[in-house]
Amino acid sequence: MLRSAQRLADIAPFHVVELLTRARQLESEGRDIIHMEVGEPDFATPAPIVNAAVDALNRGKTLYTQALGLPELRQAISDFYRQRYGVAVPAARIAVTNGASGALNLAFACLADPGNEWLLADPGYPCNRHILRTYEGRPVAIPVGAQSNFQPTPAQVASAWNENTAGLLVASPANPTGTLLTLPEITALADVCRARAGHFLVDEIYHGLTYETDAPTACAAGDDIWVINSFSKYFQMTGWRLGWMVIPEAFVRDVEKLAQNLVLCPSTPAQYAALAAFQPETIAILEERRAEFRRRRDFLAPALEGIGLAVVARPEGAFYLYCDCSAVAADSFALARELLEEAGVAATPGLDFGTNAPEKYIRFAYTTGVDRLAEAVERLRRHFGR
């Protein structure tokens, strides 16, 4: 009998996408659904980026680029690190990728051997562990909680490390919690990996979307760290499918060979569009929108607390609130279905983010306007009888 590869048994569906499908079905039937489930900014891509894409298309810029991306875009990203972070990252170490997911695919295709183990925080973004499994690596969860701001500690990493461990992947800001790692914390984690001849990967796709302080880049903690970023979140180019990766110099050629074979190159029009992402007029638009995300967070967090949904992580970045819902429900997955069907509010259950008490937690994304968030809170209040 014909069958799929055995690895598919370890790759779970992305439950939030299935919830979104049901939400769209309800909308097609005339229901009003408030979307707080998907991690996608509700703002359109800034006009300067769109205009740059249109101009590139009109000039016939539609042919393949180099596998690692347009040289001028790689240089623009290098300049961005110098201007925003004060860190020198040579353009030669930067690969433009098909989104951050494409970057992680290339990284694990380069580094993962069959059966070796990689440490990841739980809760964490589910696709990371599934991409790793696709390349025959084995994800090993490090349970994290409020005591460490939902980030792994050096002691936890050292304790979990064994002779089969190949590396560590962390995210700052993190999904689903929005928590940050400080530069000393990043450095300490890097030192644990270095002492064990392991790889260290840092997901920084929510950089730019922080609210009390700017997130430090792991590039400042050493040139042996793999750093992944994206044009999707802060730059609001989700559907353009464009990201980048900073690669330790010794691995650049390997990643280039993989990119040549797996993807040929990132989208050419998207790359020309992204050249406008770093222009001052674009950054001004993005900073206004960052302030709006902060306004939404500051409204929503106390409102959810007021109806029994405890915000258990310090939401310093991204656009999520990770809530302990155990005071109002025994099972967050059942609660998410219930809220969608009965209250018209779509949220993401903890089941998507790992096995660390997922039934206790539910994630709300503040990727819609304050007026809609207020309506969502009112629906939740009625639903819970508060």
C-alpha positions in Angstrom: 0.0 0.0 0.0 1.3 3.5 -0.9 1.8 5.7 2.2 3.4 9.0 3.2 6.8 9.2 4.8 6.9 8.0 8.5 7.9 11.5 9.6 4.4 12.8 8.8 3.1 10.9 11.9 5.1 13.4 14.0 3.8 16.5 12.2 0.6 17.8 13.7 -1.9 20.1 11.9 -1.7 23.8 12.7 -4.8 24.0 14.8 -5.1 27.8 14.5 -5.4 27.5 10.7 -8.2 25.0 11.1 -10.0 27.4 13.5 -9.5 30.1 10.9 -11.1 27.9 8.3 -14.1 27.4 10.6 -14.3 31.1 11.3 -14.4 31.9 7.6 -17.2 29.4 7.1 -19.2 31.0 9.9 -18.6 34.4 8.2 -19.8 33.1 4.9 -23.0 32.2 6.7 -23.5 35.7 7.9 -21.8 35.5 11.4 -19.7 38.4 12.6 -16.4 37.0 13.9 -13.7 39.0 15.7 -10.3 37.6 14.6 -7.8 37.3 17.5 -6.3 34.0 16.4 -3.8 34.5 13.6 -0.5 36.3 14.0 -0.8 38.7 11.1 -0.8 42.5 11.3 -4.1 43.9 10.1 -2.4 46.9 8.4 -1.8 46.9 4.7 1.8 46.9 3.5 3.1 50.5 3.7 2.7 52.4 0.4 6.4 53.0 -0.2 7.0 49.2 -0.3 4.0 48.6 -2.6 5.1 51.4 -4.9 8.6 50.0 -5.1 7.2 46.7 -6.1 5.0 48.2 -8.8 8.0 50.2 -10.1 10.1 47.0 -10.3 7.4 45.2 -12.2 7.0 48.0 -14.6 10.8 47.9 -15.2 10.7 44.2 -15.9 12.4 43.1 -12.7 10.9 39.6 -12.7 13.9 37.3 -13.5 15.7 35.1 -11.0 18.1 36.8 -8.6 21.1 35.2 -6.9 20.2 32.3 -4.6 21.0 34.3 -1.5 19.1 37.4 -2.7 19.7 40.7 -4.4 23.2 42.1 -3.4 21.7 45.5 -2.8 19.0 44.1 -0.5 21.6 42.1 1.5 23.6 45.3 1.8 20.5 47.2 2.9 19.9 44.6 5.7 23.5 44.9 6.7 23.1 48.7 6.9 20.0 48.3 9.0 21.9 46.3 11.6 24.4 49.0 11.8 21.9 51.8 12.1 19.3 50.2 14.4 21.5 48.0 16.6 25.0 49.4 16.2 26.2 46.0 15.1 28.4 45.2 12.1 27.0 42.3 10.1 28.7 41.8 6.7 26.3 41.5 3.8 28.2 38.4 2.7 26.7 36.6 5.8 23.1 37.6 5.0 20.8 35.3 3.0 17.4 36.7 1.8 14.9 33.9 2.1 11.3 32.8 1.4 10.1 34.2 4.7 11.4 33.3 8.1 10.0 29.8 7.5 12.2 29.5 4.5 15.2 30.6 6.5 14.5 28.0 9.2 14.1 25.3 6.4 17.5 26.2 5.1 19.1 26.3 8.5 17.8 22.8 9.5 18.5 21.4 6.1 22.1 22.5 6.7 22.5 21.5 10.3 20.1 18.7 11.2 21.3 15.1 11.0 18.9 12.1 11.4 18.1 11.6 15.0 20.1 14.4 16.5 18.3 16.5 19.1 17.5 20.2 19.2 16.2 22.0 22.3 13.2 24.3 21.9 11.1 26.2 24.4 7.6 24.9 25.2 5.3 26.7 24.7 6.7 27.8 21.4 5.8 28.4 17.7 4.7 24.9 16.5 6.1 25.1 12.9 9.7 25.3 14.3 9.6 21.8 15.7 7.7 20.4 12.6 10.3 21.9 10.2 13.0 20.3 12.2 11.3 17.0 12.1 10.9 17.3 8.3 14.7 17.3 8.2 14.9 14.2 10.4 16.0 16.1 13.5 14.3 15.4 16.9 12.8 18.3 18.8 13.2 18.2 22.5 10.9 20.5 24.6 12.2 22.6 27.5 9.2 23.4 29.6 9.2 27.1 30.4 6.9 29.1 32.6 6.3 32.4 34.4 9.3 32.0 36.7 11.7 32.5 33.8 9.4 34.8 31.8 8.6 31.8 29.5 12.2 31.7 28.2 14.7 28.9 28.7 17.5 29.5 31.2 21.1 28.4 30.8 20.7 25.9 33.7 17.7 24.3 31.9 19.6 24.1 28.6 22.7 22.6 30.3 20.5 20.1 32.2 18.7 19.0 29.0 21.9 18.7 26.9 23.2 15.3 26.1 25.6 13.6 23.7 22.8 13.6 21.0 22.1 17.3 21.3 23.0 19.4 18.3 21.7 22.8 19.3 19.2 25.3 20.7 16.5 27.4 19.1 15.0 30.3 21.0 12.7 33.2 20.0 12.9 36.8 21.2 10.2 38.2 21.2 8.6 34.9 21.6 5.4 33.5 20.2 2.9 32.9 21.9 4.1 34.8 24.9 5.6 38.1 23.6 8.5 37.8 26.1 12.1 39.0 25.5 15.6 37.9 26.2 18.1 40.5 27.3 21.5 40.6 25.7 23.2 39.1 28.8 20.6 36.3 28.7 21.3 35.7 25.0 25.0 35.7 25.6 24.7 33.2 28.5 22.7 30.8 26.3 25.2 31.2 23.5 28.0 30.3 26.0 26.2 27.1 27.0 26.0 26.1 23.4 29.6 27.0 22.6 30.9 25.0 25.6 29.2 22.0 24.1 30.2 22.6 20.5 26.5 23.1 19.7 24.6 25.4 17.3 22.6 28.4 18.6 19.7 29.8 16.5 17.7 32.8 17.5 14.3 33.7 15.9 13.9 37.5 15.9 10.9 37.9 13.5 9.0 40.1 15.9 11.9 42.6 16.3 10.6 46.1 15.9 7.4 45.2 17.6 8.4 45.9 21.2 6.9 48.4 23.5 9.0 49.4 26.5 12.4 48.7 25.1 14.0 47.7 21.8 15.0 44.0 21.6 18.7 43.4 21.4 19.9 41.3 18.4 21.8 38.1 19.0 24.2 39.3 16.3 25.7 41.4 19.1 26.5 38.3 21.1 28.8 36.7 18.5 29.2 35.9 14.8 28.7 32.2 15.4 25.0 32.6 16.1 22.3 31.9 13.4 19.8 34.8 13.4 16.4 34.6 11.6 14.2 37.6 10.8 11.4 38.5 8.5 9.7 41.2 6.6 6.3 39.9 7.7 5.6 41.3 11.1 7.2 44.7 11.7 7.4 45.5 8.0 3.9 44.1 7.5 4.7 42.1 4.3 3.2 38.7 5.4 1.9 37.6 2.0 5.1 38.7 0.2 6.9 35.7 1.8 10.2 37.3 2.4 12.7 37.1 5.3 16.4 36.8 5.9 19.0 34.9 7.9 22.4 35.9 9.3 24.6 32.9 8.9 28.0 32.1 10.6 30.6 32.5 7.9 31.7 28.9 7.8 28.2 27.8 6.7 27.4 30.5 4.1 28.4 28.3 1.1 26.4 25.4 2.4 23.3 27.5 2.7 23.9 28.9 -0.7 24.0 25.4 -2.2 20.8 24.4 -0.5 19.1 27.6 -1.6 20.2 27.0 -5.2 18.6 23.5 -5.2 15.6 24.0 -3.0 14.2 27.4 -3.9 16.4 28.9 -6.7 15.9 32.4 -5.1 13.3 34.4 -3.2 10.6 36.3 -5.0 12.2 38.9 -7.2 9.4 41.5 -7.0 9.2 41.1 -3.2 12.9 41.7 -2.9 12.7 45.0 -4.9 9.8 46.0 -2.8 11.8 45.3 0.4 14.4 47.7 -0.7 12.0 50.4 0.3 11.3 48.9 3.7 14.3 50.6 5.3 13.6 54.1 3.9 12.8 56.8 6.6 9.3 57.4 5.2 8.5 53.7 5.6 10.1 53.5 9.1 7.9 56.5 10.1 4.8 54.6 9.1 5.9 51.5 10.9 6.7 53.3 14.1 3.2 54.9 14.1 1.8 51.4 13.8 4.0 50.1 16.6 2.5 52.8 18.8 -1.0 51.6 17.8 -0.1 48.0 18.7 1.0 49.2 22.1 -2.3 51.0 22.6 -4.1 47.8 21.8 -2.0 45.8 24.2 -2.5 48.3 27.0 -6.3 48.2 26.5 -6.7 44.4 26.1 -4.4 43.1 28.9 -6.3 44.6 31.8 -9.6 43.9 30.1 -8.9 40.2 29.8 -7.7 40.1 33.4 -10.9 41.6 34.5 -13.0 38.7 33.1 -10.8 36.0 34.6 -8.2 35.4 31.9 -4.9 35.9 33.6 -2.1 37.3 31.5 0.8 35.1 32.7 3.7 36.4 30.6 5.0 39.9 30.4 3.9 40.9 26.9 7.0 43.0 25.9 6.8 42.4 22.2 5.0 40.8 19.3 1.2 41.2 19.4 -0.1 38.4 21.6 -1.4 37.9 25.1 -0.9 34.4 26.5 -3.6 33.8 29.1 -4.2 31.2 31.8 -7.9 30.3 31.3 -8.1 27.7 34.0 -10.4 29.9 36.1 -13.1 29.9 33.4 -12.5 26.6 31.6 -10.9 23.2 32.0 -9.8 22.8 28.4 -8.5 25.7 26.3 -9.1 23.8 23.0 -12.8 23.2 23.9 -12.9 26.9 25.1 -11.5 28.1 21.8 -14.2 26.2 19.8 -16.9 27.4 22.2 -15.9 31.1 22.0 -15.8 30.8 18.2 -19.2 29.1 17.8 -21.1 30.9 20.6 -19.4 34.3 21.1 -18.0 34.9 17.6 -14.5 35.4 19.0 -11.6 33.5 17.5 -8.6 32.7 19.7 -5.8 30.1 19.6 -5.7 27.3 22.2 -2.5 26.3 23.9 -2.6 23.0 22.1 -0.8 24.6 19.1 2.2 25.6 21.2 3.4 22.4 22.8 2.7 19.9 25.6 3.5 22.1 28.6 0.0 22.3 30.2 -1.6 23.4 26.9 -5.1 23.0 28.3 -4.5 25.9 30.7 -3.6 28.5 28.1 -5.2 30.4 25.3 -3.6 33.1 23.1 -5.3 36.3 22.0 -3.8 38.4 19.2 -4.4 42.1 19.2 -4.2 42.4 15.5 -7.4 44.3 15.1 -8.5 47.8 16.2 -9.4 48.8 19.7 -13.0 49.2 18.8 -13.2 45.5 17.7 -11.1 44.5 20.8 -13.6 46.2 23.0 -16.5 44.4 21.3 -14.6 41.1 21.8 -14.1 41.8 25.5 -17.8 42.6 25.8 -18.8 39.3 24.1 -16.4 37.4 26.4 -17.8 39.1 29.4 -21.3 38.1 28.4 -20.2 34.6 27.6 -18.6 34.1 31.0 -21.4 36.0 32.8 -19.0 38.5 34.2 
